Amino acid sequence: MRARSNLEPGDVFYFFEEICAIPHGSGNTDGISSYLARFARERDLEHYQDGVGNVIIIKEATPGYESHEPVMLQGHMDMVAVKKPDCPIDMAKEGLQLMVDGDWLMADGTSLGGDDGIAVAYGLALMNGDKYKHPRIELVVTVDEEVGMDGARALDVTPLKAKKLINLDSEEEGIFLSGCAGGARVNVNLDCRRKKRKGILCEIRISGLKGGHSGEEIKKERGNAICLLGRTLYKLSERLDICIKDVRGGVADNAIPSDATAHILITGYENGDNRYKIMQGEFSEQGCAALLRHSCEKLGREFKSELSDKDGDVKLEVVSARLAEDLVVEEEDSKKAICLLNTIPYGVQAMSSAMEGLVETSLNPGLLNTREGQINIGISVRSSVESAKKALIGKLKSLAHLAGAYTEVTGDYPGWAYKKESPLRDKMVEIYREMYHEEPVVKAIHAGVECGLLAHKIPGLDCVSIGPDMKDIHTADEKLSIPSTERVWHYLLSLLEAL
């Protein structure tokens, strides 16, 4: 796994690889949480590990800095664990296989978890020994940020004294984030009755899409595999009688799904003016399969044409088709599910009038699963306007009601309002200007960061979010810039010394 041999800063990449050796996808953070607590114990650092797995590690000020105000460094320990279809790694049990490609660090066949493992690595490197000058540092590492900021919501801030927060969960060097959207997850659940039916059992797959972060990448209008699957099933249902066996897609509600799969049972088909049913004894396996493949080939060409400049590698294929008898969702409930999948909106709903180029409101159907008696859709809703967020959630509730489904809203978190007055940001801009000989970009983003929740818990908290360059986070093509990681590290050291 080791890729670190010549990477600088050595301490940072050492701890980053330690993190990558421990499976730490959202919901699977016990191992990394225990590792962080053990790190603190071995160095006799004050630390707290709560019931959900959040870890706070405190390192007192170095000599001469005792009277300086404390600083909080913050990131999250979970990653969006995605992999390519042919990757054999079990990300729930195995570490990542790191590799270097020029100036970039990647993982072979999987996401890298630079979001937000690099924040944790910065914090651990800083607390490992006494090489650096700094005020009291409070390192806060939360669980399950990627699935609704559950860790930050549960965090007990009693041990924390800092009123300055440097969040390390950004992906562009030289960008100082000073505001973000609020969000929530809407879970749409459709109860489905099942029965045994005969027909042609088919597997249909959408693949080849770029995916990406549903906040940062949403304005690029990339294809959403779940929405394309819904469109495919609806189009096929115009000439085929379809019962769903199962539908699946995506890995997280806040990641644009790059692939999705449906297993369906075709019980009848239209041929000219006639419609044939399997129970009529007139069902032609060959004719039905030919109609299925022809329809999917045509739709696949349409997808490629529509997404040619945005996501042109999209692929729609019929993986298999065979005569079978299986337990499937009844036709009426299958129709409801198909209509629901075909009508759920996706993408940018409104642009900000306050900041040019900033998305105000969006949504992303990011998770699709079939469980015993249910089809479940997980949707990430974001907006920098609270009323617009609530209105969009209401729209999804209404749509679900019309389809006979019910909704659950989880992980609702507040936005982080931009403040004109920020002493921390002023000092950060000053140090950046001295080191880089240029001005940083100060902006708000459409993605969510935990600053909003922490600012609600700690009145008067002054927050800025920074980080090194990363590309394609939340995808199997994620990469972390090695030179940018080093520059941001030296900037962080200079900033802490100045603070």
C-alpha positions in Angstrom: 0.0 0.0 0.0 2.8 2.4 0.8 3.3 5.2 -1.7 4.9 7.6 0.6 8.6 7.1 0.0 9.5 10.5 -1.4 6.3 12.5 -0.6 6.5 15.7 1.3 5.5 16.7 3.9 6.6 13.3 5.3 4.6 13.5 8.6 1.4 14.5 6.8 1.6 11.7 4.2 2.6 9.2 6.8 -0.5 9.8 8.8 -2.6 10.0 5.6 -1.5 6.5 4.7 -2.1 5.3 8.2 -5.7 6.5 7.8 -6.0 4.9 4.3 -5.0 1.6 5.7 -8.2 1.6 7.9 -11.6 1.2 6.3 -13.6 4.3 7.1 -16.5 4.7 4.8 -19.5 6.5 6.3 -21.2 4.3 8.9 -18.0 2.3 9.2 -15.8 4.6 11.4 -15.3 2.6 14.6 -11.8 1.6 13.5 -10.6 5.1 12.6 -12.2 6.5 15.7 -10.3 4.0 17.9 -7.1 4.8 16.0 -7.5 8.5 16.8 -8.2 7.9 20.5 -5.1 5.5 20.6 -3.0 8.2 19.0 -3.9 10.6 21.7 -3.4 8.1 24.6 0.1 7.2 23.3 1.1 10.8 23.4 -0.6 11.7 26.7 -2.8 14.3 25.0 -6.1 15.3 26.5 -8.8 13.8 24.4 -12.5 12.9 24.3 -14.3 10.1 22.4 -18.0 10.2 22.6 -20.7 7.6 22.1 -21.0 8.1 18.3 -17.3 8.0 17.7 -16.4 11.7 17.5 -12.9 12.4 18.8 -11.5 15.7 20.2 -7.7 15.9 20.8 -6.2 18.9 22.6 -2.6 20.0 22.5 -1.7 22.8 24.8 0.2 25.9 23.5 3.9 25.7 22.9 6.1 27.8 25.3 5.5 31.5 24.7 2.1 31.0 23.2 0.2 30.3 26.4 -1.6 33.7 26.4 -2.7 33.4 22.8 -6.3 32.5 21.9 -6.9 28.8 21.2 -7.6 27.6 17.7 -9.9 24.8 16.6 -8.9 22.6 13.6 -11.7 20.5 12.3 -12.4 17.8 9.7 -14.3 14.5 9.4 -13.1 10.9 9.6 -15.5 9.3 7.2 -15.2 9.1 3.4 -17.5 8.3 0.5 -16.4 4.8 -0.3 -16.9 4.1 -4.0 -15.1 1.8 -6.4 -15.0 0.9 -10.0 -17.1 -2.1 -11.0 -14.1 -4.4 -11.6 -12.3 -3.4 -8.4 -11.9 -6.5 -6.1 -11.3 -4.5 -2.9 -13.9 -4.8 -0.1 -13.9 -1.2 1.1 -15.8 -2.2 4.3 -12.9 -4.5 5.4 -9.8 -3.6 3.4 -7.5 -0.5 3.2 -6.9 1.4 0.0 -4.1 0.7 -2.5 -2.4 4.1 -3.0 -0.5 5.1 -6.1 1.3 8.2 -7.3 0.6 9.6 -10.8 2.9 12.6 -11.3 1.9 15.3 -8.8 -1.2 13.4 -7.8 -2.0 10.8 -5.2 -4.7 8.4 -6.0 -6.2 5.0 -4.9 -6.2 2.1 -7.3 -9.8 1.5 -8.4 -11.4 3.3 -5.5 -12.1 6.8 -4.0 -9.1 8.2 -2.1 -10.8 9.8 0.9 -8.7 12.9 0.6 -12.1 14.4 1.5 -11.5 14.5 4.4 -8.6 12.3 5.4 -6.1 15.0 4.6 -7.6 17.2 7.4 -7.1 14.4 9.9 -3.6 13.9 8.6 -2.7 17.6 9.0 -4.1 17.6 12.6 -2.2 14.4 13.6 1.1 15.6 12.1 0.7 18.9 14.0 0.2 17.1 17.3 2.9 14.5 16.8 5.8 15.9 18.9 6.8 19.4 19.6 8.3 20.6 16.3 5.9 23.4 15.6 4.9 26.7 17.3 1.2 27.2 18.0 -1.4 28.3 20.5 -3.7 25.7 22.2 -5.0 23.5 19.4 -8.3 21.7 19.6 -8.5 19.1 16.9 -12.2 18.0 16.3 -12.8 15.0 14.1 -16.4 14.0 13.5 -18.1 10.9 12.2 -20.5 10.5 9.3 -20.3 14.0 7.8 -21.0 12.6 4.3 -24.4 11.2 5.3 -25.9 14.2 7.0 -23.3 15.6 9.4 -24.5 13.3 12.2 -21.3 13.6 14.1 -21.2 17.3 14.3 -24.9 17.3 15.3 -24.1 15.0 18.2 -20.9 16.7 19.3 -20.6 17.9 22.8 -18.6 21.1 22.6 -18.1 21.5 26.4 -14.3 20.7 26.2 -13.8 23.3 23.6 -12.5 26.9 24.4 -11.7 28.1 20.9 -13.7 30.9 19.2 -11.6 30.5 16.0 -12.3 27.6 13.7 -10.1 26.5 10.7 -12.2 23.9 8.9 -10.0 21.7 6.6 -12.7 20.3 4.4 -12.2 22.3 1.2 -10.8 21.1 -2.1 -9.3 24.2 -3.7 -6.1 25.8 -2.6 -6.4 29.6 -2.4 -10.1 29.5 -1.9 -11.3 30.7 1.6 -14.8 29.4 2.2 -16.8 31.7 4.4 -20.3 30.5 3.9 -22.2 27.4 2.7 -25.6 26.0 1.9 -27.8 24.2 4.4 -29.2 20.8 3.5 -31.1 17.7 4.4 -31.7 14.2 3.2 -35.1 13.2 2.1 -35.8 9.4 2.1 -38.7 8.3 -0.1 -40.0 4.9 0.7 -42.5 3.0 -1.4 -44.1 -0.1 0.0 -44.4 -2.9 -2.6 -46.4 -6.1 -2.8 -44.7 -9.1 -4.4 -45.8 -12.3 -6.1 -44.4 -14.9 -8.3 -44.7 -14.3 -12.1 -43.3 -15.9 -15.3 -41.6 -13.9 -18.0 -38.2 -12.7 -19.3 -35.9 -11.8 -16.4 -33.6 -9.0 -17.6 -30.7 -7.0 -16.1 -30.4 -3.4 -17.3 -27.5 -1.2 -16.4 -26.6 2.4 -16.6 -22.8 3.0 -16.3 -19.9 5.1 -17.4 -21.0 8.4 -15.9 -18.5 10.7 -14.1 -20.5 11.1 -10.9 -19.0 13.6 -8.4 -19.9 15.7 -5.4 -23.5 16.8 -5.5 -22.6 20.2 -4.2 -19.5 21.1 -6.1 -20.3 19.3 -9.3 -24.1 19.8 -9.6 -23.8 22.9 -11.8 -21.9 20.8 -14.4 -25.1 19.0 -15.3 -23.5 15.6 -15.3 -25.8 12.6 -15.8 -27.5 11.0 -12.8 -27.7 7.2 -13.2 -30.7 6.8 -11.0 -32.7 9.4 -13.0 -31.6 7.9 -16.3 -32.6 4.5 -15.0 -36.1 5.8 -14.1 -36.4 7.3 -17.6 -35.3 4.0 -19.2 -37.8 2.0 -17.3 -40.6 4.4 -18.1 -39.8 4.4 -21.8 -39.7 0.6 -21.8 -43.0 0.4 -20.0 -44.7 2.1 -22.9 -44.3 -1.2 -25.0 -43.4 -3.8 -22.3 -45.3 -5.0 -19.3 -42.7 -4.7 -16.5 -42.5 -6.0 -13.0 -39.5 -4.8 -10.9 -37.5 -7.4 -9.1 -35.0 -4.9 -7.7 -33.5 -1.5 -8.5 -30.1 -0.3 -7.1 -27.8 2.7 -7.7 -25.5 5.2 -6.1 -23.4 5.0 -2.9 -24.4 8.2 -1.0 -27.1 10.8 -1.2 -24.6 13.5 -1.7 -22.7 11.8 -4.5 -24.0 12.0 -8.0 -24.6 8.3 -8.9 -22.4 7.0 -11.8 -24.2 3.7 -12.2 -27.5 2.1 -11.5 -29.0 -1.4 -12.2 -32.5 -2.8 -12.6 -33.6 -6.4 -12.6 -37.0 -6.6 -14.2 -39.4 -9.3 -15.3 -41.2 -8.7 -18.6 -44.6 -10.3 -18.6 -45.9 -9.0 -21.9 -45.0 -6.9 -24.9 -46.5 -4.8 -27.7 -46.0 -6.0 -31.3 -47.7 -3.7 -33.8 -51.3 -3.3 -32.8 -51.2 -6.4 -30.6 -50.1 -6.8 -27.0 -49.1 -10.3 -25.9 -49.1 -11.7 -22.4 -47.2 -14.7 -21.2 -50.3 -16.3 -19.7 -51.9 -16.2 -23.2 -49.4 -18.7 -24.5 -48.5 -16.2 -27.3 -45.4 -14.8 -25.6 -42.4 -14.8 -27.9 -39.2 -14.8 -25.9 -37.1 -13.9 -28.9 -39.4 -11.1 -30.1 -39.7 -9.6 -26.6 -35.9 -9.7 -26.1 -35.3 -8.1 -29.5 -37.8 -5.3 -28.7 -36.0 -4.7 -25.3 -32.6 -4.5 -26.8 -33.7 -2.3 -29.7 -35.4 0.1 -27.3 -32.3 0.3 -25.0 -29.9 0.8 -27.9 -32.1 3.7 -29.1 -32.3 5.2 -25.6 -28.5 4.8 -25.1 -27.9 6.8 -28.3 -30.2 9.5 -27.0 -28.3 9.7 -23.6 -25.0 9.9 -25.4 -26.3 12.7 -27.6 -27.8 14.7 -24.8 -24.8 14.3 -22.5 -22.1 14.5 -25.2 -20.4 17.6 -23.8 -21.1 16.8 -20.1 -21.0 13.1 -19.6 -20.4 11.5 -23.0 -19.2 8.1 -21.8 -22.7 7.1 -20.5 -23.6 3.5 -21.3 -27.0 1.8 -21.3 -26.9 -1.9 -21.8 -29.0 -5.1 -21.5 -26.7 -7.3 -19.5 -28.9 -10.4 -19.6 -32.3 -11.6 -20.7 -33.7 -15.1 -20.0 -37.0 -16.9 -19.5 -37.7 -17.4 -15.8 -40.2 -17.4 -12.9 -39.3 -15.2 -10.0 -40.8 -13.2 -7.1 -41.3 -9.7 -8.3 -43.1 -6.5 -7.4 -46.8 -6.5 -8.6 -47.5 -4.7 -11.8 -49.4 -1.8 -10.2 -46.8 -1.2 -7.6 -44.1 -1.5 -10.3 -45.9 1.2 -12.3 -45.9 3.5 -9.3 -42.2 2.9 -8.7 -41.3 3.5 -12.3 -43.4 6.8 -12.5 -41.8 7.9 -9.2 -38.3 7.3 -10.5 -39.1 9.0 -13.8 -40.4 12.2 -12.2 -38.0 12.9 -9.3 -36.2 16.1 -10.2 -32.5 16.4 -10.2 -29.9 19.2 -10.5 -29.9 23.0 -10.1 -33.3 24.4 -9.1 -32.2 28.1 -8.6 -29.0 30.2 -8.9 -28.1 32.7 -6.2 -29.0 36.4 -6.8 -26.5 37.5 -4.2 -23.3 35.9 -5.6 -22.8 35.4 -9.3 -22.2 31.8 -10.3 -23.2 30.3 -7.0 -25.9 27.6 -7.0 -28.7 28.5 -4.5 -30.9 25.5 -4.5 -30.4 21.9 -5.8 -31.2 18.3 -5.2 -29.6 15.0 -6.0 -31.2 11.5 -5.9 -28.1 9.7 -4.8 -29.2 6.4 -3.4 -31.6 3.7 -4.7 -32.2 0.4 -3.0 -34.7 -2.4 -2.9 -35.3 -4.0 0.5 -37.9 -6.5 1.7 -41.2 -5.0 0.7 -39.9 -1.6 -0.2 -38.1 0.6 -2.7 -36.1 3.4 -1.1 -34.7 6.6 -2.7 -32.3 8.8 -0.8 -32.2 12.4 -2.0 -29.8 15.2 -0.9 -31.5 18.7 -0.8 -29.3 21.8 -0.6 -30.0 25.5 -0.4 -28.5 28.7 0.9 -32.0 30.0 1.5 -33.8 28.2 4.3 -37.3 28.8 2.9 -36.3 27.5 -0.5 -34.9 24.3 1.1 -38.1 23.7 3.0 -40.2 24.4 -0.2 -38.2 21.8 -2.1 -38.5 19.2 0.6 -42.3 19.9 0.5 -42.3 19.3 -3.2 -40.7 15.9 -2.8 -43.1 15.0 0.0 -46.0 15.9 -2.4 -44.6 13.9 -5.2 -44.1 10.9 -2.9 -47.7 11.2 -1.7 -49.0 11.1 -5.2 -47.1 7.9 -5.8 -48.4 6.4 -2.6 -45.0 6.6 -0.9 -44.0 8.1 2.4 -41.0 10.3 3.3 -38.6 10.7 6.2 -36.4 13.8 6.5 -33.1 13.2 8.2 -29.7 15.0 8.6 -31.2 18.5 8.4 -28.4 21.0 9.0 -28.3 24.8 8.9 -26.5 26.9 6.4 -23.4 28.9 7.3 -24.1 32.6 6.8 -21.4 34.8 5.3 -20.1 37.4 7.8 -18.6 40.7 6.6 -16.6 41.0 9.8 -14.2 38.1 10.5 -10.9 38.8 12.3 -9.8 35.2 11.6 -10.4 35.6 7.8 -8.5 39.0 7.8 -5.5 37.3 9.4 -5.7 34.4 7.1 -5.8 36.7 4.1 -2.8 38.6 5.4 -0.7 35.5 5.9 -1.7 34.1 2.5 -0.8 37.4 0.8 2.7 37.3 2.4 3.3 33.7 1.4 1.7 33.5 -2.0 2.2 37.1 -3.2 -1.4 37.1 -4.4 -4.9 37.5 -3.0 -7.0 34.5 -2.0 -10.5 34.1 -3.3 -13.1 34.5 -0.5 -16.4 32.9 -1.4 -19.4 30.9 -0.3 -20.2 27.4 -1.7 -23.2 25.3 -2.5 -21.7 22.2 -0.7 -22.3 21.8 3.0 -19.5 21.9 5.6 -19.8 21.5 9.4 -19.1 25.1 10.2 -22.8 26.0 10.2 -23.6 23.3 12.9 -20.6 24.2 15.0 -21.4 27.9 14.8 -24.9 27.2 16.1 -23.4 25.3 19.0 -20.7 27.9 19.9 -21.9 31.5 19.8 -19.5 33.9 18.3 -17.4 31.2 16.5 -15.3 32.7 13.7 -15.0 30.2 10.9 -13.0 29.8 7.6 -12.6 26.6 5.6 -9.5 25.8 3.5 -7.8 22.8 2.0 -5.4 21.6 -0.8 -6.4 20.9 -4.4 -8.4 17.7 -5.0 -10.3 16.5 -8.1 -13.3 14.3 -8.6 -14.0 13.7 -4.9 -16.7 11.1 -4.2 -15.7 9.2 -7.2 -13.2 6.3 -8.0 -11.1 8.9 -9.9 -10.5 11.1 -6.8 -7.0 12.5 -6.6 -5.1 14.7 -4.2 -2.4 17.2 -5.3 0.9 16.4 -3.6 2.5 19.9 -4.1 -0.7 21.6 -3.0 -0.8 19.5 0.1 2.7 20.6 1.0 2.0 24.3 0.3 -1.2 24.3 2.4 0.7 22.5 5.2 3.4 25.3 5.4 0.6 27.9 5.2 -1.2 26.3 8.1 2.0 26.3 10.2 2.7 29.9 9.4 -0.9 30.8 10.2 -0.9 29.0 13.6 2.3 30.7 14.5 0.9 34.1 13.5 -2.3 33.4 15.5 
